[in-house]
Amino acid sequence: MLIRKSTFEDNEGLLSLTKACPMDGKIRLRIDRNPNYFSLLKLKGDYTLFVAVENNQIIGAVAFTEKK
């Protein structure tokens, strides 16, 4: 597994991951970020997004934003 900073080329893989992994609970929740996964992050300010990649497929992601 490789962990690296994401690029816009990861958009489709991130959208697929989001669709495949809704938040668990009594009501399953998924935020539809189509067509641009990065738009919501940009609204929150400066962000960093890392992706975990295995066999050329994104299998995980973590993001954080910095508030100034």
C-alpha positions, 0 to 999 in steps of 0.5 A: 500500500502507498500513501501519498498526497492526492492530485486532481487525477484521483477525483474519479477514484475518490468519488468511487470510494465515497459511493462504496463507503457510506457512513454506518449507522441507523441511517446510512449517510453519503455526501454526494461530491460529484462531479468534483470531490475536491470542491467541498474541501476547497470551501472549508479553506486550505486543506491537505488530502492523502490517499491510500493506494493499492493495486492502482486503486484508492482504498482510503483517504484522509483530509484535514483543513487548517483554520487561520 
